[in-house]
Amino acid sequence: MLEIGDKAPDFALEGDDGNLYRLKNFKGKSAVVLYFYPKDLTPGCTQEACDFRDLHTEFSQYNGVVLGVSKDSLASHVRFKGKHELSFVLLSDSDLAVHKLYEAYGEKTMYGKTSLGVLRTTYLINKDGKISRIWKKVRVKGHVQQVLDATKKLHVTK
């Protein structure tokens, strides 16, 4: 079970731009926001992505980088990113390995029915590669502002 203060597990995932991304490549950034979401072009996921887009300048101002992760294909990510003019990288984890590593896949209950699926989860990782904050069972409304506020605090305390 991942906890605050743990070293964030490294990963290698392909981004919507065709590049391979590893967590260790971001060492030295004040904050890496790694957010897991269920599906491109769905209402909640679109709102969350657009909220990150709208606050992208602020995240950059605090030396933060945002990475969105879902099981969708790269082609789906390219469509999603283009349609909503997203300003950050979307990573494809089609086999759910990184989702499972970060505990963002598991049992969830919707409308009284239990099933396995993606758990909307966000990690804030500091410049040393350690987990500073974890948001599980994320509610989209107001979430990105909470992440930005935590990113600002990390930047101030670096």
Backbone torsions as a table, in degrees:
resi	resn	phi	psi	omega
1	MET	NA	124.5	179.2
2	LEU	-76.8	138.4	-179.7
3	GLU	-135.3	163.0	176.4
4	ILE	-58.1	134.0	-178.2
5	GLY	97.8	-18.1	177.4
6	ASP	-71.5	151.4	171.9
7	LYS	-69.3	128.7	179.4
8	ALA	-70.3	132.9	-179.8
9	PRO	-63.7	137.3	176.3
10	ASP	-74.5	161.2	178.8
11	PHE	-153.0	167.1	173.7
12	ALA	-136.0	110.7	-179.7
13	LEU	-132.7	147.4	177.8
14	GLU	-83.3	138.4	179.5
15	GLY	-96.7	167.9	-179.0
16	ASP	-61.2	-16.7	179.2
17	ASP	-91.9	2.8	178.7
18	GLY	88.4	-4.9	179.1
19	ASN	-87.5	154.7	176.0
20	LEU	-91.9	130.6	-178.3
21	TYR	-115.6	134.3	174.4
22	ARG	-125.2	144.6	179.1
23	LEU	-58.6	-40.8	-176.4
24	LYS	-62.5	-19.0	178.1
25	ASN	-70.4	-14.4	-177.2
26	PHE	-102.5	9.5	179.6
27	LYS	-56.4	134.9	-178.6
28	GLY	100.9	-19.1	173.6
29	LYS	-68.7	142.1	178.5
30	SER	-59.7	-34.9	-177.3
31	ALA	-154.9	138.9	168.6
32	VAL	-115.7	121.5	175.5
33	VAL	-96.9	114.8	179.4
34	LEU	-111.8	106.9	-177.7
35	TYR	-117.5	133.2	-179.0
36	PHE	-102.9	131.7	-178.7
37	TYR	-136.2	154.3	-173.2
38	PRO	-68.8	-48.0	-170.6
39	LYS	-160.4	134.4	175.1
40	ASP	-57.4	147.5	171.1
41	LEU	62.6	22.6	171.8
42	THR	-102.7	156.4	-171.8
43	PRO	-54.2	-53.7	-177.5
44	GLY	-64.9	-41.1	-179.1
45	CYS	-69.0	-36.4	177.3
46	THR	-66.0	-43.6	179.0
47	GLN	-61.2	-45.3	-179.2
48	GLU	-62.2	-45.8	180.0
49	ALA	-62.7	-42.8	179.7
50	CYS	-67.4	-33.2	175.4
51	ASP	-64.8	-42.9	175.8
52	PHE	-63.5	-40.5	177.8
53	ARG	-60.0	-46.5	-176.0
54	ASP	-65.9	-24.7	179.6
55	LEU	-107.1	13.8	-176.8
56	HIS	-56.7	-43.2	-179.6
57	THR	-60.3	-40.9	179.8
58	GLU	-66.5	-42.5	177.2
59	PHE	-60.1	-43.4	179.1
60	SER	-63.1	-38.8	180.0
61	GLN	-58.6	-31.1	179.8
62	TYR	-100.3	23.6	177.0
63	ASN	57.8	36.7	178.7
64	GLY	-105.5	151.7	176.8
65	VAL	-126.8	140.1	-179.9
66	VAL	-109.7	132.0	175.9
67	LEU	-128.9	121.7	176.1
68	GLY	-95.6	137.5	-178.3
69	VAL	-128.4	128.5	171.1
70	SER	-145.3	173.1	-180.0
71	LYS	-84.1	-1.9	-178.4
72	ASP	-64.3	157.5	179.0
73	SER	-71.1	164.0	176.5
74	LEU	-62.1	-39.0	179.0
75	ALA	-61.0	-40.8	177.1
76	SER	-63.7	-42.7	178.5
77	HIS	-60.8	-42.0	-179.7
78	VAL	-61.7	-43.9	178.0
79	ARG	-62.6	-47.1	-178.8
80	PHE	-60.3	-48.1	-178.3
81	LYS	-63.5	-43.5	-179.3
82	GLY	-67.1	-44.0	-178.3
83	LYS	-61.9	-36.5	-175.3
84	HIS	-110.8	10.7	176.6
85	GLU	50.3	49.6	-179.4
86	LEU	-72.6	141.6	-172.0
87	SER	-106.5	18.3	-178.8
88	PHE	-139.6	167.8	-175.2
89	VAL	-81.1	138.2	172.1
90	LEU	-107.8	128.7	-177.4
91	LEU	-105.5	140.9	179.9
92	SER	-100.2	124.7	178.2
93	ASP	-124.7	65.5	-171.4
94	SER	-62.3	-28.9	179.1
95	ASP	-92.4	2.7	177.0
96	LEU	64.9	13.2	-177.4
97	ALA	-61.5	-44.2	-178.8
98	VAL	-74.1	-36.0	174.1
99	HIS	-54.7	-47.3	-177.9
100	LYS	-67.8	-39.2	178.1
101	LEU	-58.9	-37.8	-178.3
102	TYR	-98.6	14.4	176.3
103	GLU	56.9	37.1	179.6
104	ALA	-108.5	19.7	175.7
105	TYR	-142.7	132.0	-179.9
106	GLY	171.0	-161.2	-179.5
107	GLU	-71.3	136.9	173.8
108	LYS	-144.3	156.0	-179.0
109	THR	-116.9	127.9	177.7
110	MET	-134.9	124.4	-179.1
111	TYR	55.9	37.6	177.3
112	GLY	79.9	0.3	-179.3
113	LYS	-109.1	130.6	179.5
114	THR	-93.2	134.9	178.4
115	SER	-151.7	169.9	174.3
116	LEU	-90.9	140.8	179.3
117	GLY	-174.6	-179.8	178.6
118	VAL	-73.3	133.0	178.2
119	LEU	-103.1	117.8	-178.8
120	ARG	-61.4	112.0	-171.3
121	THR	-141.2	143.5	177.6
122	THR	-130.3	137.4	175.6
123	TYR	-118.5	138.7	171.9
124	LEU	-111.6	119.7	-174.2
125	ILE	-114.8	130.6	-175.6
126	ASN	-84.0	179.6	-175.2
127	LYS	-63.5	-19.6	178.0
128	ASP	-91.9	3.3	179.3
129	GLY	81.0	17.6	179.5
130	LYS	-104.0	149.6	-179.5
131	ILE	-74.6	122.2	179.4
132	SER	-97.8	-34.2	-179.8
133	ARG	-148.5	150.0	174.7
134	ILE	-134.1	129.5	172.8
135	TRP	-115.8	118.3	177.5
136	LYS	-110.0	156.9	-179.3
137	LYS	49.9	50.3	-174.8
138	VAL	-61.5	133.6	167.4
139	ARG	-98.4	128.7	-170.5
140	VAL	-63.9	-45.2	-174.6
141	LYS	-59.6	119.0	177.4
142	GLY	81.9	-6.8	-175.6
143	HIS	-63.7	-47.8	-174.8
144	VAL	-63.2	-35.4	176.1
145	GLN	-64.2	-38.6	176.5
146	GLN	-61.8	-42.1	179.8
147	VAL	-65.6	-41.6	178.0
148	LEU	-62.7	-43.3	179.1
149	ASP	-60.3	-41.0	178.4
150	ALA	-68.4	-35.7	177.5
151	THR	-64.5	-42.7	177.6
152	LYS	-58.5	-43.7	-179.9
153	LYS	-63.7	-39.1	178.0
154	LEU	-63.2	-41.1	-178.0
155	HIS	-64.9	-40.2	-179.0
156	VAL	-67.7	-36.6	-175.0
157	THR	-90.5	4.2	-174.9
158	LYS	-69.8	NA	NA
